[in-house]
Amino acid sequence: MKIFLTITTLKRAGVTSALLAALLLTGCAVGPMTAKDWHRKGYSLLEAGDYQGSMDAFNKSIELDPTLAVTYENRGVAYSRLGCQELALADFKKVLSMNDPKVPLRDVYREMGVAYYRMGRIDNAVAAWRKGLKKAPSDAGLLNNIAVAYLRQKRYEEAASAAQKAAIADPSMPEALNTMGEVSMSKKNYAAAAEYFVRAIKRDPKKASRYWNAALAFEQLKKYDKALEYATQYADRETDPASQQRGHEYVERLKSIKDR
């Protein structure tokens, strides 16, 4: 026999909000799920990296209540993560048209820019992120996104300016330092690049790619001991087998240079 319990009944029985969320996520029946229940489930799946599952939950939420702007926003994020950028953009534009004050437009424009960037539409991405900045002028993430976009377009001075603004807006943000390092590498200012990469690593030592960047910069400076140190750490931290192999090959190459 299937037992349905209402949320009120469960709360009276002493079931916590955290357990209620777990019950919803695992599919245990607690009465007919509402649009908000499906949205919460979709968001949990989205955060867990189950993009297809989250999108299915968001679809059910929208079927029950097509007026929840936040559901379209999060479904757009799921679409974007799945590579369906046009569908993602349609959802983000839907959110903008709904004009719901509970949904921060800065976040919508951020995700729109990401979708455009993934499509290779860099100018559109920058335009979206700049609209986001109008809502939050000191958003370091948006500023760094713009810097990365300009770097891709080889607009190095504009990239450096945006990254510097990001670093000022959030001095603890390692991404802005890494971007400054990449701009410096592109301009062949390897000493500055190495300094930025090392600072980024100190702020957040978990990101493997920054060790690779630091190794490349030190190699250009002919500081092979330092290059080898960071290349080794890159290989140790990478989880992707192909990237690990690339790291090990780089380590061996640096060792051979040192031994000459």
C-alpha positions in Angstrom: 0.0 0.0 0.0 1.3 3.5 -1.0 1.3 5.9 1.9 1.1 9.6 1.3 2.0 12.0 4.1 1.5 15.8 3.9 4.4 18.1 4.8 2.3 19.4 7.8 1.9 15.9 9.2 5.6 15.2 8.8 6.5 18.4 10.6 4.2 17.6 13.5 5.9 14.2 13.7 9.2 16.0 14.2 10.6 15.7 10.6 13.1 18.4 9.9 13.2 20.7 6.9 16.5 19.1 5.8 14.9 15.6 5.9 11.9 16.9 4.0 14.2 18.1 1.3 15.9 14.7 1.2 12.5 12.9 1.0 11.6 15.1 -2.0 14.9 14.5 -3.7 14.7 10.7 -3.2 11.2 10.6 -4.5 9.5 9.5 -1.2 5.8 10.4 -1.4 4.8 13.4 0.8 1.6 14.2 -1.0 1.2 15.6 -4.5 4.3 17.7 -5.4 3.7 21.3 -6.1 5.5 23.5 -8.7 7.8 24.8 -5.9 8.5 21.2 -4.8 9.5 20.3 -8.3 11.6 23.4 -8.6 13.4 22.6 -5.3 14.1 19.1 -6.6 15.4 20.4 -9.9 17.7 22.9 -8.1 19.1 20.1 -5.9 19.8 18.0 -9.0 21.3 21.0 -10.8 23.7 21.6 -8.0 24.6 17.9 -7.9 25.5 18.0 -11.6 22.5 16.0 -12.9 21.5 18.5 -15.6 19.1 16.2 -17.4 17.3 15.2 -14.2 17.1 18.8 -13.1 15.7 19.9 -16.5 13.0 17.2 -16.2 12.0 18.4 -12.7 11.9 22.1 -13.9 9.7 21.0 -16.8 7.2 19.5 -14.3 7.4 22.6 -12.2 6.5 24.8 -15.2 3.7 22.5 -16.2 2.1 23.0 -12.8 2.8 26.8 -12.6 4.2 28.6 -15.7 4.5 31.9 -13.7 7.5 31.0 -11.6 10.3 33.0 -13.3 13.0 31.4 -11.2 12.2 28.0 -12.7 12.8 29.3 -16.2 16.1 30.8 -15.0 17.3 27.6 -13.5 16.1 25.5 -16.4 18.0 27.8 -18.7 21.1 27.0 -16.6 20.5 23.3 -17.1 20.0 23.7 -20.8 23.3 25.7 -21.0 25.2 23.0 -19.1 23.8 20.4 -21.5 25.0 22.4 -24.5 21.5 23.6 -25.6 22.4 27.2 -25.7 19.5 28.4 -27.9 17.0 26.8 -25.5 18.9 28.4 -22.6 18.7 31.8 -24.1 15.0 31.4 -24.8 14.5 30.7 -21.1 16.6 33.6 -20.0 14.8 36.0 -22.3 11.5 34.6 -20.9 12.7 35.5 -17.4 13.5 39.0 -18.5 10.1 39.4 -20.0 8.4 38.3 -16.8 10.0 41.2 -14.8 9.9 39.3 -11.5 11.6 41.4 -8.8 12.5 38.3 -6.9 14.9 37.2 -9.6 18.2 39.1 -9.7 18.7 40.3 -13.2 22.4 40.4 -12.7 22.4 36.6 -12.5 20.2 36.2 -15.6 22.5 38.4 -17.6 25.5 36.5 -16.2 24.1 33.2 -17.5 23.0 34.7 -20.8 26.6 35.8 -21.3 27.8 32.3 -20.6 25.5 30.8 -23.1 26.6 33.3 -25.8 30.2 32.7 -24.9 29.8 29.0 -25.3 28.3 29.6 -28.8 31.3 31.7 -29.8 29.2 34.9 -29.9 31.7 36.9 -27.8 30.3 40.4 -28.5 26.9 39.2 -27.4 28.4 37.7 -24.3 30.1 41.0 -23.4 27.0 42.9 -24.0 25.0 40.7 -21.7 27.6 40.9 -19.0 27.7 44.7 -19.3 23.9 44.8 -18.8 24.5 42.7 -15.6 27.1 45.3 -14.5 24.4 48.0 -14.7 22.6 46.1 -12.0 25.7 45.4 -10.0 28.6 47.6 -11.0 31.1 46.0 -8.7 30.4 42.4 -9.5 33.9 40.9 -9.8 32.7 37.7 -11.6 31.1 39.7 -14.4 34.2 41.9 -14.7 36.4 38.9 -15.0 34.1 37.3 -17.5 34.5 40.4 -19.7 38.2 40.2 -19.2 38.3 36.6 -20.4 36.2 37.5 -23.4 38.5 40.3 -24.4 41.4 38.0 -24.0 39.9 35.6 -26.4 39.5 38.4 -28.9 43.2 39.5 -28.3 42.0 42.8 -26.9 44.8 42.7 -24.3 44.6 46.2 -22.9 40.8 46.0 -22.4 41.2 42.5 -20.9 43.8 43.8 -18.4 41.6 46.7 -17.5 38.6 44.5 -16.8 40.7 42.0 -14.8 42.2 44.8 -12.7 38.7 46.1 -11.9 37.7 42.6 -10.9 40.7 42.3 -8.6 39.8 45.6 -7.0 36.2 44.7 -6.6 37.1 41.4 -4.9 40.8 41.2 -3.8 40.4 37.6 -2.7 39.3 36.5 -6.2 41.9 34.1 -7.7 40.2 34.1 -11.1 41.1 37.8 -11.8 44.7 37.2 -10.9 44.8 34.2 -13.2 43.3 36.3 -16.0 45.9 39.0 -15.4 48.6 36.2 -15.7 47.1 35.0 -19.0 47.0 38.6 -20.4 50.7 39.0 -19.3 51.6 35.7 -21.0 49.9 36.9 -24.2 52.0 40.1 -24.1 55.2 38.0 -23.4 55.6 39.7 -20.0 56.5 36.3 -18.4 57.8 37.7 -15.1 54.5 39.4 -14.4 52.6 36.3 -15.6 54.5 34.1 -13.2 53.8 36.4 -10.3 50.1 36.6 -11.1 49.8 32.8 -11.4 51.6 32.2 -8.1 49.3 34.7 -6.4 46.3 33.0 -7.8 47.5 29.6 -6.6 48.0 31.0 -3.1 44.5 32.3 -3.1 43.1 28.9 -4.3 45.5 26.0 -4.5 43.0 23.5 -5.8 42.8 24.6 -9.4 45.2 22.5 -11.4 45.3 24.7 -14.5 47.0 27.5 -12.7 50.0 25.3 -11.9 50.3 24.5 -15.6 50.2 28.3 -16.3 52.8 29.0 -13.7 55.1 26.2 -15.1 54.8 27.7 -18.6 55.7 31.2 -17.4 58.7 30.0 -15.4 59.9 27.9 -18.4 59.9 31.0 -20.5 62.0 32.7 -17.8 64.4 29.7 -18.0 63.7 29.0 -14.3 63.5 25.3 -14.9 63.5 24.3 -11.2 60.4 26.4 -10.6 58.8 25.3 -13.8 59.4 21.6 -12.8 57.9 22.2 -9.4 54.6 23.6 -10.8 54.4 21.1 -13.6 54.7 18.3 -11.1 52.0 19.8 -9.0 49.8 20.1 -12.0 50.2 16.5 -12.9 49.5 15.5 -9.3 46.3 17.5 -9.1 44.8 16.8 -12.5 42.0 14.2 -12.5 41.5 13.9 -16.2 43.7 11.0 -17.5 44.6 12.9 -20.7 45.6 16.0 -18.8 47.5 13.9 -16.3 49.4 12.3 -19.2 50.2 15.8 -20.7 51.4 16.8 -17.3 53.7 13.8 -16.9 55.1 14.4 -20.4 55.8 18.0 -19.6 57.6 17.0 -16.4 59.8 14.7 -18.3 60.6 17.3 -20.9 61.6 19.8 -18.2 63.8 17.2 -16.5 65.6 16.6 -19.8 66.1 20.3 -20.2 67.6 20.6 -16.7 69.9 17.6 -17.4 71.5 19.1 -20.5 
